[in-house]
Amino acid sequence: MTAKDIIETQIPEVLQAKPELAKDINAIIHFDISGEGGGKWTLDLTKAEGWVSPGIEGASKMTILVSNEDFVKIREKKLNAQMAAMQGKLKFKPMDMGLAMKLAKLLS
C-alpha cells in the first residue's frame, strides 16, 4: 500500500459510503507526501464528487506533510496520528485542530 492507494482509492471509497463526511469537513486539503510512493494531491471536499486530483490545485484550508511510510503506518493503525504529529512526523499547515479531528474520521 502507498499514499497513492490511500488517497486515490480508499478515501473516495469511504466518501462514497459516507458522503456526510465530505459535507462535515467541507474544505480543500492538500497532501504533500514525501519519499518513495509519495506525491502531491488535492482533496476537495467542497464538491459532491470527484474529490481527489493529482497535484496541488486551488487554495487549501490545510496542507498535510508526511512521509509515505508514516502515512501508510497511520492508515494501517501501526502509528498513532497524534503521536506522529507530536514527533514531527505528521505536520499540518496551518494547524487547525478542528479540521484535523474531522480528517481523522475520514482516514481511520
C-alpha angles and dihedrals in degrees: 000000000000136000087260091059092048097045101037100036115015100042093050089048091053091047092050090051093043109026090168088074091065091049091048094050095037095173143106113251126190120209117205105185117183130203133033111338091021132116142140126288139171119222108196109191093171088081130076093232143350090062101163127064131165117251132021112301131171130353111311128210088214141006119213116210118192140131119261090241094054094042090055091047090052091050091048089048091241090118125041110232093218091052091046090053092048091050091050093246092114118043132185120199113223098013110235107172094192092052092044090054091050090049090052088063090054095048098042 
